[in-house]
Amino acid sequence: MFTGKKSVWLFLLPGLLGLMLFYIVPFFGGIYYSLTDGSFRNAFVGMDNYIAVWQNPMFLLGLKNTMQLSLVCAPLVWVLSFAIASLLNRLRPQGAFFRNSVLLPYLMPSSAMLLIWLVIFDYGGVVNRLLAALGLNRVIWLEGAALRVPVVLLFVWKNLGFAVIIFLSALQAIPQPLYEYARLEGAGFWRQTFGITLPMIVPTAFLVIILEWINAFKIFKEVYFIGGAYPDETVYTLQNYMNNMYGKLNYQNVTTAAYSFAVIVFALFGALFLMQRRLIRKLM
């Protein structure tokens, strides 16, 4: 038994070395780098870089927009994925085609999705043609504040399928006799949802919201593809700021902004885990 455990470490060692070399060492190295002045002497300046970054209006703008977009995208994907997964769970086994098709956007390359989105939301695209057919004015979706709409929809379309599959696996693990007993007692759809379904999938629900929130924090890719390095102020994200600082070789600002954001993310996820534990205790 002990020999078997020792052999497991031999198999894990290559992966652990890669994790240490490419993630852990750069992480702690970056913390030190954010506390220096970036000169050839690399002098230690303490928290001066953090104070300067938090006084930078572009950093504050990017942080605000990133939080706003994440607070829209993550809950939206959560609600839609749970609703679609509930419908597919009722269609089994006839819903096999739909279960497979919801993953297609997640598997598509981002460049291909971008081309589709640019065609759909172009001034002469499908969306504006529908608006014109309804007697409404066309909208320049790819510029200004309106850019938030295609960005959010692109994120939802790409990430919805993966969340649906996670929810669906949790829903299929719920014992069906619970629903049969509830129906015999006269419980309707909504009573079953809030009395059986949601309490039974609390860990999965929190997993989905955390995964989608992490993905929403990385929404820079969609913004950059459509709006470029300097998009409208309403969609200028924190990653835009860090990418532009990196292009200017201002590595101190990049690392300082990254670790400042990391602290915020860890605090938010810590609060979510505490909420999950309290909710599970109440349900138990």
Backbone bond lengths (Angstrom), bond angles and torsions (degrees), N, CA, C in turn:
res aa  C-N    CA-C-N  psi(-1)  N-CA   C-N-CA  omega(-1)  CA-C   N-CA-C  phi
1 M - - - 1.469 - - 1.525 110.92 -
2 F 1.349 116.18 -46.61 1.459 120.78 -179.86 1.524 110.71 -66.49
3 T 1.353 116.82 -38.49 1.467 121.16 178.41 1.517 110.23 -63.83
4 G 1.323 116.07 -39.81 1.463 119.68 178.93 1.520 111.58 -62.62
5 K 1.324 117.49 -38.49 1.466 120.70 178.97 1.523 111.01 -67.20
6 K 1.341 116.39 -36.65 1.464 119.07 178.85 1.524 111.24 -66.77
7 S 1.309 116.65 -37.32 1.468 119.68 179.95 1.523 111.38 -67.99
8 V 1.321 118.27 -29.11 1.465 121.04 178.09 1.517 110.21 -61.91
9 W 1.324 117.60 -39.66 1.459 120.93 179.77 1.520 111.93 -63.43
10 L 1.324 117.15 -30.30 1.463 119.98 177.42 1.520 111.23 -65.36
11 F 1.326 116.80 -37.33 1.461 120.68 177.82 1.533 111.64 -74.01
12 L 1.343 115.97 -31.84 1.459 119.65 -179.41 1.525 112.92 -80.28
13 L 1.321 116.69 -20.17 1.464 120.44 -173.05 1.532 113.86 -58.23
14 P 1.345 120.58 -45.77 1.481 118.51 179.30 1.522 113.15 -59.78
15 G 1.321 116.85 -41.90 1.456 119.68 178.90 1.522 112.06 -67.37
16 L 1.344 116.30 -39.92 1.467 120.01 179.16 1.525 111.56 -66.05
17 L 1.340 116.76 -37.35 1.459 119.95 177.36 1.526 111.05 -64.80
18 G 1.340 116.16 -41.93 1.462 119.48 177.20 1.516 111.93 -64.11
19 L 1.343 116.19 -40.87 1.459 120.47 177.50 1.525 111.01 -62.41
20 M 1.331 116.26 -42.97 1.461 120.69 179.22 1.520 111.59 -65.27
21 L 1.338 116.45 -43.35 1.459 120.93 -173.83 1.520 112.83 -72.47
22 F 1.333 116.52 -40.79 1.467 119.73 -171.69 1.531 114.08 -102.13
23 Y 1.327 118.65 -10.33 1.463 120.19 -178.05 1.530 112.34 -124.44
24 I 1.330 117.19 -57.31 1.453 119.84 -172.29 1.525 111.90 -69.90
25 V 1.338 117.03 -48.59 1.472 119.99 179.97 1.535 111.34 -62.21
26 P 1.368 119.49 -48.25 1.479 118.05 176.82 1.522 113.38 -61.74
27 F 1.345 117.04 -32.75 1.463 119.40 179.89 1.522 111.01 -61.48
28 F 1.336 116.86 -50.53 1.458 119.61 -179.23 1.529 111.40 -74.18
29 G 1.320 117.01 -30.93 1.452 119.70 174.68 1.513 112.18 -64.47
30 G 1.324 116.11 -36.77 1.457 120.45 178.39 1.518 112.33 -66.70
31 I 1.332 117.22 -34.08 1.465 120.05 177.28 1.521 109.98 -61.13
32 Y 1.330 116.47 -45.46 1.465 119.41 178.06 1.527 110.54 -63.71
33 Y 1.325 116.45 -40.31 1.462 120.03 -178.02 1.523 111.21 -63.88
34 S 1.332 117.04 -32.97 1.465 119.88 179.71 1.522 112.60 -72.33
35 L 1.330 116.99 -10.26 1.459 121.07 -179.64 1.528 112.78 -104.00
36 T 1.337 116.71 10.35 1.460 121.15 179.69 1.526 109.48 -115.63
37 D 1.353 115.96 170.12 1.460 120.13 -174.93 1.517 113.75 -91.30
38 G 1.340 118.80 -5.71 1.459 121.17 176.81 1.513 114.56 79.85
39 S 1.306 118.08 4.25 1.465 121.01 178.28 1.527 109.82 -80.49
40 F 1.328 116.40 178.63 1.461 119.53 -179.77 1.529 111.23 -66.97
41 R 1.333 116.40 -23.04 1.458 119.93 175.73 1.531 111.95 -82.63
42 N 1.312 116.40 -20.31 1.463 122.22 -178.96 1.535 110.96 55.09
43 A 1.314 114.92 50.01 1.465 120.35 -175.56 1.524 111.42 -69.73
44 F 1.315 114.92 145.10 1.467 121.69 179.23 1.529 109.38 -77.00
45 V 1.351 116.27 126.56 1.464 121.02 -178.31 1.524 112.13 -120.48
46 G 1.316 117.57 4.05 1.463 120.06 178.10 1.523 112.80 68.06
47 M 1.326 115.77 -129.93 1.465 121.26 -175.28 1.533 112.76 -92.97
48 D 1.324 117.82 12.14 1.471 120.15 -177.41 1.525 111.90 -60.27
49 N 1.339 116.78 -39.97 1.468 119.52 179.65 1.523 111.35 -64.61
50 Y 1.322 116.85 -39.01 1.462 120.37 179.82 1.524 111.07 -67.16
51 I 1.317 116.28 -40.02 1.469 119.46 178.25 1.521 110.37 -64.04
52 A 1.353 116.25 -42.46 1.465 120.29 -179.36 1.524 111.58 -65.65
53 V 1.322 117.40 -40.87 1.464 120.68 -179.04 1.520 110.75 -66.94
54 W 1.337 117.43 -42.67 1.457 120.18 -178.63 1.531 112.35 -72.27
55 Q 1.322 116.98 -10.27 1.460 120.71 172.84 1.524 111.76 -98.19
56 N 1.336 116.66 -0.90 1.468 121.49 -179.85 1.522 109.20 -81.90
57 P 1.331 120.04 120.49 1.473 121.00 -177.62 1.530 113.29 -63.97
58 M 1.335 117.85 -31.00 1.465 119.89 -179.79 1.531 111.05 -71.41
59 F 1.324 116.87 -35.90 1.465 119.62 175.25 1.529 110.30 -64.13
60 L 1.321 116.79 -44.95 1.466 120.54 179.76 1.525 111.08 -64.61
61 L 1.336 116.54 -37.62 1.463 120.17 177.48 1.527 110.71 -64.82
62 G 1.333 116.54 -46.09 1.465 120.01 179.03 1.511 112.57 -63.33
63 L 1.338 116.80 -39.49 1.460 120.63 178.67 1.526 110.54 -64.99
64 K 1.328 116.72 -43.52 1.467 120.52 -179.87 1.529 110.95 -62.34
65 N 1.340 117.05 -47.49 1.464 120.11 -179.10 1.521 111.93 -65.61
66 T 1.330 116.79 -37.92 1.465 119.64 178.72 1.520 111.01 -63.29
67 M 1.318 117.15 -43.43 1.461 120.46 179.12 1.523 110.90 -66.62
68 Q 1.333 117.50 -41.07 1.461 120.52 179.15 1.524 111.50 -63.42
69 L 1.325 117.39 -46.40 1.460 120.40 180.00 1.521 111.20 -64.05
70 S 1.337 117.03 -38.84 1.459 119.54 179.74 1.525 111.34 -67.89
71 L 1.335 117.10 -36.06 1.462 120.66 179.20 1.524 112.10 -71.26
72 V 1.329 117.01 -18.45 1.461 121.00 174.70 1.528 110.50 -89.66
73 C 1.330 116.39 -48.92 1.469 121.26 -171.40 1.528 112.71 -70.14
74 A 1.331 117.44 -48.94 1.462 120.20 -174.64 1.538 112.43 -62.76
75 P 1.345 120.32 -51.61 1.471 118.65 177.39 1.526 113.33 -62.89
76 L 1.347 116.97 -34.26 1.459 119.78 179.71 1.524 111.15 -64.19
77 V 1.330 116.63 -44.49 1.462 120.16 177.23 1.522 110.45 -64.77
78 W 1.337 116.64 -38.52 1.465 120.21 -179.14 1.526 110.89 -61.65
79 V 1.312 116.70 -49.54 1.468 120.63 -177.45 1.525 111.08 -65.00
80 L 1.333 116.65 -47.85 1.469 119.91 -178.13 1.524 111.63 -65.05
81 S 1.318 117.23 -41.49 1.467 119.73 -179.21 1.523 111.54 -66.39
82 F 1.335 117.20 -38.50 1.472 119.28 177.43 1.523 110.90 -65.72
83 A 1.331 116.79 -41.72 1.468 120.06 179.63 1.525 110.97 -64.44
84 I 1.325 117.55 -45.35 1.467 120.75 -179.62 1.525 110.88 -66.63
85 A 1.337 116.87 -40.83 1.464 119.99 178.58 1.531 110.95 -63.55
86 S 1.325 117.70 -37.51 1.468 120.57 177.83 1.522 111.12 -64.28
87 L 1.334 116.40 -40.94 1.462 119.94 177.76 1.528 111.60 -65.94
88 L 1.338 116.91 -44.45 1.463 120.23 179.71 1.520 111.36 -65.45
89 N 1.327 116.66 -32.61 1.460 119.68 178.85 1.530 111.79 -66.08
90 R 1.330 115.79 -29.76 1.464 120.07 178.03 1.525 111.57 -79.96
91 L 1.346 117.00 -17.98 1.461 120.59 -177.41 1.525 114.15 -92.83
92 R 1.312 116.71 -4.87 1.461 117.29 -175.62 1.520 110.80 -64.48
93 P 1.365 118.88 145.33 1.470 126.26 -2.65 1.535 113.27 -86.79
94 Q 1.339 118.65 4.43 1.457 120.58 -177.84 1.529 112.31 -67.64
95 G 1.318 117.95 -18.96 1.458 120.38 -176.54 1.510 114.89 -88.44
96 A 1.333 118.47 16.96 1.469 120.81 -178.06 1.524 111.44 -60.84
97 F 1.331 117.05 -40.40 1.469 120.03 179.82 1.529 111.13 -62.78
98 F 1.320 117.15 -43.37 1.456 120.78 -179.28 1.530 110.94 -69.30
99 R 1.329 117.91 -35.32 1.464 120.68 178.04 1.522 111.10 -62.95
100 N 1.321 115.86 -38.15 1.461 119.36 179.28 1.522 112.13 -75.89
101 S 1.318 117.06 -34.47 1.462 120.20 -174.87 1.527 112.73 -73.19
102 V 1.350 118.19 -26.62 1.464 119.38 -177.90 1.526 112.12 -68.40
103 L 1.336 116.61 -18.09 1.457 119.95 179.96 1.528 112.94 -86.17
104 L 1.325 117.87 -11.43 1.464 120.07 -175.92 1.532 112.88 -58.27
105 P 1.336 120.29 -46.59 1.475 118.50 177.93 1.524 113.16 -60.24
106 Y 1.342 117.22 -34.36 1.464 120.58 179.87 1.521 111.47 -66.67
107 L 1.349 116.34 -30.17 1.459 120.96 -177.81 1.522 112.89 -89.09
108 M 1.318 117.55 -12.77 1.458 120.58 -177.77 1.526 110.99 -73.45
109 P 1.347 118.18 145.20 1.477 120.48 174.49 1.522 110.90 -64.38
110 S 1.320 115.60 145.94 1.469 120.47 -178.00 1.524 111.74 -61.86
111 S 1.336 116.98 -34.95 1.463 119.88 -179.44 1.520 111.52 -64.49
112 A 1.337 116.47 -39.34 1.465 119.82 178.61 1.523 110.73 -67.51
113 M 1.325 116.84 -40.71 1.454 120.17 178.32 1.522 111.12 -64.59
114 L 1.338 115.45 -37.47 1.456 119.07 179.38 1.522 111.01 -62.12
115 L 1.325 117.42 -43.56 1.459 120.76 179.65 1.525 111.00 -61.43
116 I 1.327 116.30 -41.68 1.464 120.17 178.30 1.520 110.46 -62.25
117 W 1.326 116.54 -44.05 1.462 121.01 -177.67 1.531 111.54 -67.38
118 L 1.327 116.72 -37.84 1.462 119.64 178.43 1.528 111.10 -64.85
119 V 1.316 116.86 -36.12 1.468 120.45 178.00 1.525 110.50 -70.55
120 I 1.328 116.78 -42.23 1.463 120.49 -177.06 1.523 111.38 -66.25
121 F 1.349 116.90 -42.46 1.467 120.69 -173.66 1.521 113.13 -101.29
122 D 1.305 118.05 11.98 1.467 120.48 174.36 1.532 109.62 -64.25
123 Y 1.339 115.40 160.67 1.467 118.72 -178.49 1.532 111.18 -59.13
124 G 1.322 116.59 -31.97 1.463 120.21 176.29 1.506 112.74 -104.57
125 G 1.340 116.56 19.10 1.452 121.65 -175.87 1.517 114.13 -82.27
126 V 1.317 113.81 -171.62 1.467 121.28 -173.62 1.521 111.73 -62.62
127 V 1.334 117.33 -45.52 1.462 120.41 -176.41 1.522 111.04 -62.44
128 N 1.324 116.88 -46.57 1.465 119.57 -179.72 1.526 111.95 -68.72
129 R 1.308 117.76 -30.53 1.476 119.80 175.61 1.528 110.72 -66.20
130 L 1.335 115.79 -38.37 1.466 119.04 176.63 1.523 110.93 -66.11
131 L 1.337 116.63 -40.94 1.460 119.70 177.58 1.525 111.21 -62.28
132 A 1.346 116.34 -42.03 1.466 120.20 179.01 1.524 110.86 -65.17
133 A 1.332 116.82 -37.42 1.469 120.02 179.14 1.526 111.39 -66.16
134 L 1.346 116.06 -28.24 1.469 120.45 178.31 1.522 112.52 -87.68
135 G 1.330 116.33 2.69 1.451 120.48 178.97 1.509 114.53 82.96
136 L 1.332 117.44 16.61 1.460 122.31 -179.41 1.525 110.35 -101.02
137 N 1.314 116.39 161.51 1.460 121.09 179.06 1.524 110.60 -76.48
138 R 1.319 115.03 145.95 1.456 119.98 176.37 1.526 110.09 -71.10
139 V 1.337 115.24 152.90 1.466 121.93 -177.84 1.526 108.50 -121.03
140 I 1.319 116.35 139.32 1.469 120.95 174.04 1.533 107.06 -84.25
141 W 1.318 115.81 88.23 1.454 121.23 -172.23 1.526 113.23 -69.47
142 L 1.310 118.05 -27.44 1.460 121.73 -171.78 1.520 113.34 -92.68
143 E 1.324 117.01 12.91 1.461 121.18 177.83 1.521 109.57 -139.94
144 G 1.339 115.33 155.25 1.454 120.32 174.27 1.513 113.65 66.57
145 A 1.325 114.77 -158.41 1.460 120.89 -176.65 1.524 112.52 -65.47
146 A 1.353 117.08 -25.14 1.460 120.39 179.80 1.520 112.57 -64.74
147 L 1.331 117.59 -16.49 1.463 121.22 180.00 1.523 111.98 -62.28
148 R 1.336 116.81 -22.27 1.467 118.91 179.11 1.526 112.02 -62.00
149 V 1.311 117.16 -32.77 1.467 120.39 -177.12 1.530 111.44 -64.55
150 P 1.350 120.02 -55.85 1.471 118.03 178.49 1.518 113.34 -63.97
151 V 1.337 117.88 -31.28 1.464 120.17 179.19 1.527 110.26 -64.97
152 V 1.336 117.05 -47.59 1.461 120.67 -179.79 1.529 110.82 -65.14
153 L 1.326 117.37 -43.63 1.461 120.27 -179.76 1.523 111.91 -65.37
154 L 1.336 116.59 -36.36 1.463 120.06 177.28 1.518 110.74 -64.71
155 F 1.323 116.36 -42.38 1.466 119.96 178.35 1.526 110.81 -63.22
156 V 1.327 116.51 -45.07 1.466 120.46 -179.00 1.519 110.44 -63.37
157 W 1.329 117.13 -45.00 1.466 121.08 -178.13 1.522 111.46 -62.28
158 K 1.325 116.93 -38.37 1.461 120.42 -176.65 1.525 112.24 -76.28
159 N 1.326 118.25 -37.28 1.464 121.08 -171.77 1.517 114.12 -99.70
160 L 1.314 117.80 -6.46 1.459 120.58 -175.39 1.527 112.11 -65.21
161 G 1.335 117.00 -42.87 1.460 120.52 -174.24 1.512 113.54 -61.59
162 F 1.320 117.47 -42.59 1.464 120.64 -179.11 1.520 110.76 -63.51
163 A 1.336 117.10 -41.77 1.459 120.43 178.43 1.521 111.18 -66.14
164 V 1.334 117.01 -36.04 1.470 120.81 178.22 1.528 110.63 -61.79
165 I 1.320 116.94 -43.63 1.465 120.61 -179.35 1.519 111.32 -63.70
166 I 1.334 117.40 -40.40 1.468 120.23 178.73 1.527 110.31 -64.74
167 F 1.323 116.76 -45.76 1.464 120.12 178.36 1.526 110.94 -62.76
168 L 1.319 116.06 -40.82 1.467 120.11 -176.35 1.524 111.27 -63.94
169 S 1.322 116.84 -39.68 1.468 119.61 178.10 1.523 111.56 -64.05
170 A 1.340 116.57 -36.31 1.465 120.06 178.02 1.526 111.23 -71.04
171 L 1.326 117.06 -40.13 1.463 120.50 -179.94 1.524 111.64 -65.45
172 Q 1.315 117.49 -37.22 1.464 120.58 -179.15 1.522 112.17 -72.45
173 A 1.339 116.94 -15.67 1.470 120.55 178.26 1.524 112.40 -85.79
174 I 1.333 117.85 -9.40 1.468 120.69 178.97 1.532 109.21 -74.56
175 P 1.326 118.74 129.00 1.472 121.02 179.72 1.536 111.36 -60.23
176 Q 1.301 117.26 126.55 1.452 122.01 -179.02 1.530 113.99 -65.48
177 P 1.354 119.35 -30.01 1.487 118.32 177.49 1.529 113.40 -57.74
178 L 1.340 118.26 -24.98 1.461 119.85 177.68 1.528 110.31 -63.36
179 Y 1.329 116.54 -42.25 1.468 120.19 178.78 1.527 111.22 -69.66
180 E 1.327 116.89 -37.57 1.465 120.28 179.20 1.528 110.59 -63.74
181 Y 1.324 115.78 -41.82 1.459 119.38 178.64 1.528 110.50 -66.40
182 A 1.341 116.52 -39.34 1.465 120.57 179.95 1.526 110.64 -64.73
183 R 1.331 117.14 -40.24 1.466 119.67 178.78 1.524 110.98 -66.13
184 L 1.329 116.53 -36.87 1.459 119.52 177.41 1.526 111.39 -64.46
185 E 1.327 116.46 -31.41 1.453 121.46 178.83 1.525 112.59 -82.68
186 G 1.352 116.49 -0.93 1.454 120.56 177.31 1.516 115.02 90.19
187 A 1.338 118.29 12.89 1.467 120.95 179.91 1.523 109.88 -75.38
188 G 1.328 116.14 131.79 1.442 121.04 178.60 1.525 112.33 -85.87
189 F 1.333 115.53 -170.42 1.463 121.15 -176.25 1.530 111.46 -61.48
190 W 1.337 117.14 -48.88 1.458 119.90 -176.18 1.519 111.20 -68.38
191 R 1.325 118.08 -37.00 1.471 120.54 178.30 1.527 110.55 -66.02
192 Q 1.324 116.67 -38.24 1.468 120.30 176.64 1.529 110.95 -66.72
193 T 1.336 116.14 -38.76 1.472 119.86 -178.54 1.516 111.31 -64.04
194 F 1.355 116.42 -48.81 1.460 120.20 -176.17 1.526 113.15 -84.48
195 G 1.327 116.88 -18.65 1.462 119.67 -178.97 1.515 114.21 -97.38
196 I 1.354 117.25 -25.16 1.463 120.55 -177.22 1.527 111.59 -121.85
197 T 1.339 115.42 -56.83 1.467 119.46 -170.24 1.515 112.57 -62.42
198 L 1.327 116.98 -58.28 1.464 119.78 -176.17 1.531 113.42 -62.56
199 P 1.346 119.65 -44.17 1.474 118.23 177.10 1.529 113.80 -61.61
200 M 1.342 117.12 -31.03 1.456 120.20 -177.70 1.521 113.07 -77.82
201 I 1.325 117.34 -19.53 1.473 119.85 -176.11 1.529 111.47 -117.24
202 V 1.324 117.57 26.12 1.465 120.03 -179.12 1.529 112.65 -56.19
203 P 1.359 120.06 -48.44 1.475 118.57 178.97 1.524 112.73 -59.64
204 T 1.327 117.09 -40.60 1.464 120.31 179.20 1.521 111.04 -67.12
205 A 1.328 117.06 -39.29 1.465 120.64 179.22 1.520 111.10 -61.70
206 F 1.329 116.94 -42.18 1.457 119.96 177.90 1.524 111.35 -69.38
207 L 1.327 117.28 -35.25 1.461 120.02 176.65 1.521 111.03 -62.05
208 V 1.328 116.57 -43.52 1.463 120.61 -178.98 1.530 110.75 -64.96
209 I 1.319 117.57 -44.83 1.467 119.26 -177.87 1.518 110.73 -66.18
210 I 1.338 118.01 -34.52 1.467 120.40 178.35 1.528 110.23 -69.48
211 L 1.341 117.14 -45.14 1.461 120.06 179.46 1.525 111.53 -62.30
212 E 1.317 116.52 -42.97 1.460 119.27 -179.02 1.523 111.44 -71.63
213 W 1.304 117.57 -31.70 1.461 120.04 176.68 1.526 110.23 -67.52
214 I 1.344 116.10 -40.33 1.462 119.67 175.85 1.528 110.29 -61.58
215 N 1.329 116.64 -44.93 1.467 120.07 178.22 1.529 111.08 -63.67
216 A 1.338 116.81 -36.31 1.468 119.71 -179.92 1.524 111.24 -66.97
217 F 1.334 117.06 -32.61 1.461 119.64 176.20 1.528 111.32 -66.22
218 K 1.338 116.77 -20.46 1.464 120.92 179.54 1.529 111.74 -101.03
219 I 1.316 116.43 27.10 1.456 121.03 -176.36 1.532 111.94 -72.38
220 F 1.327 116.36 -1.79 1.469 122.10 -179.44 1.528 112.21 -54.66
221 K 1.325 116.56 -36.26 1.462 119.76 -176.47 1.517 111.53 -59.49
222 E 1.339 116.42 -44.93 1.461 119.72 178.87 1.528 111.31 -65.26
223 V 1.344 116.11 -42.24 1.464 120.04 179.90 1.517 110.90 -64.83
224 Y 1.324 116.49 -41.66 1.459 120.74 -177.82 1.529 111.08 -67.16
225 F 1.318 117.43 -41.10 1.456 120.90 -179.54 1.523 111.62 -62.33
226 I 1.329 116.15 -39.89 1.460 119.85 -175.05 1.524 111.83 -91.10
227 G 1.340 117.36 -44.56 1.457 120.68 -173.42 1.507 115.87 -100.10
228 G 1.346 118.21 -10.65 1.445 120.69 -179.69 1.521 112.44 84.01
229 A 1.350 116.21 -172.48 1.466 121.36 -176.61 1.521 112.30 -69.54
230 Y 1.336 116.67 -28.75 1.470 120.83 -179.16 1.532 109.38 -124.93
231 P 1.332 117.46 74.35 1.463 120.45 -179.75 1.523 111.32 -75.29
232 D 1.317 115.71 -175.09 1.466 120.60 176.23 1.527 109.75 -60.71
233 E 1.325 115.84 151.77 1.465 120.32 -176.41 1.525 113.10 -59.79
234 T 1.313 117.32 -25.52 1.467 120.01 -178.30 1.524 112.62 -73.43
235 V 1.335 118.09 -17.04 1.464 121.24 179.35 1.531 111.66 -124.17
236 Y 1.307 116.47 13.84 1.471 120.30 177.12 1.521 108.13 -74.82
237 T 1.340 117.26 110.61 1.454 121.60 -173.76 1.523 111.21 -96.80
238 L 1.322 114.94 172.00 1.457 120.34 178.74 1.522 110.95 -64.16
239 Q 1.337 116.76 -33.75 1.457 119.39 178.16 1.523 111.58 -68.63
240 N 1.335 117.45 -30.30 1.461 119.71 172.46 1.528 110.10 -60.35
241 Y 1.315 115.87 -44.86 1.465 120.70 -179.81 1.532 110.56 -61.47
242 M 1.341 116.85 -46.91 1.463 119.94 -178.03 1.515 111.18 -67.79
243 N 1.324 117.47 -38.18 1.455 120.62 178.56 1.533 110.80 -64.08
244 N 1.325 117.20 -41.30 1.464 120.80 179.65 1.532 111.21 -69.06
245 M 1.328 116.76 -37.72 1.462 119.34 176.62 1.526 111.21 -66.80
246 Y 1.316 116.03 -36.11 1.470 119.96 177.24 1.528 110.42 -65.46
247 G 1.344 116.60 -39.81 1.459 120.22 177.51 1.522 112.59 -63.40
248 K 1.333 116.03 -27.31 1.467 120.50 177.75 1.528 112.18 -91.74
249 L 1.348 116.41 7.83 1.467 123.23 179.33 1.525 112.45 62.27
250 N 1.316 116.42 25.16 1.463 120.80 177.27 1.532 107.98 -92.17
251 Y 1.323 115.55 75.06 1.451 120.81 -172.96 1.528 112.26 -68.29
252 Q 1.322 117.17 -28.36 1.467 119.41 178.08 1.528 110.86 -62.98
253 N 1.330 117.23 -43.13 1.464 120.14 178.56 1.525 111.34 -65.98
254 V 1.337 116.20 -37.66 1.468 119.88 -179.94 1.521 110.72 -63.25
255 T 1.336 116.36 -51.62 1.463 119.26 -178.20 1.523 111.81 -66.98
256 T 1.321 116.90 -38.80 1.465 120.00 179.55 1.518 111.12 -63.66
257 A 1.338 117.10 -44.57 1.457 120.41 178.26 1.521 111.22 -64.59
258 A 1.335 116.47 -39.34 1.466 120.37 -178.96 1.525 111.75 -64.33
259 Y 1.336 117.43 -44.35 1.463 119.61 -178.30 1.523 111.36 -75.00
260 S 1.310 117.14 -30.02 1.471 119.08 174.65 1.523 109.83 -63.86
261 F 1.322 115.70 -43.29 1.460 119.69 178.87 1.521 111.35 -68.47
262 A 1.344 116.87 -35.51 1.462 120.34 179.23 1.523 111.07 -62.02
263 V 1.319 117.39 -39.72 1.465 121.00 178.24 1.531 110.55 -62.33
264 I 1.331 116.21 -41.95 1.469 120.41 178.55 1.519 110.72 -63.41
265 V 1.335 116.36 -43.94 1.469 120.65 -179.31 1.520 110.77 -63.95
266 F 1.327 117.92 -45.81 1.463 120.84 179.01 1.525 111.20 -60.75
267 A 1.328 116.95 -38.78 1.465 120.25 178.72 1.532 110.81 -65.49
268 L 1.326 116.90 -43.07 1.465 120.17 178.97 1.520 112.00 -63.96
269 F 1.332 116.69 -44.84 1.459 119.63 -179.68 1.524 111.43 -69.12
270 G 1.336 116.68 -33.34 1.451 118.83 174.41 1.520 112.06 -62.36
271 A 1.337 116.03 -40.85 1.465 120.24 176.67 1.527 110.81 -64.16
272 L 1.334 117.30 -38.92 1.463 120.55 178.39 1.526 111.60 -64.08
273 F 1.326 117.29 -41.63 1.463 120.09 179.44 1.528 111.23 -65.71
274 L 1.317 117.26 -37.82 1.460 120.01 176.54 1.525 110.80 -64.33
275 M 1.333 116.20 -41.05 1.460 119.92 176.84 1.519 110.76 -62.44
276 Q 1.326 117.01 -40.71 1.459 120.36 179.31 1.525 111.33 -62.44
277 R 1.324 117.60 -44.94 1.452 120.50 -179.76 1.523 111.94 -62.73
278 R 1.316 116.46 -43.44 1.464 119.87 179.51 1.520 111.01 -64.26
279 L 1.337 116.35 -40.08 1.459 119.55 -179.61 1.513 111.11 -66.68
280 I 1.323 117.23 -41.30 1.473 120.96 179.21 1.522 109.85 -64.48
281 R 1.337 117.88 -40.26 1.462 120.21 178.31 1.518 111.90 -63.06
282 K 1.338 116.74 -38.93 1.469 119.24 178.52 1.516 111.19 -66.92
283 L 1.326 116.73 -39.14 1.455 120.46 -179.30 1.518 112.32 -70.20
284 M 1.352 115.40 -29.85 1.453 118.96 -179.31 1.539 111.24 -82.82
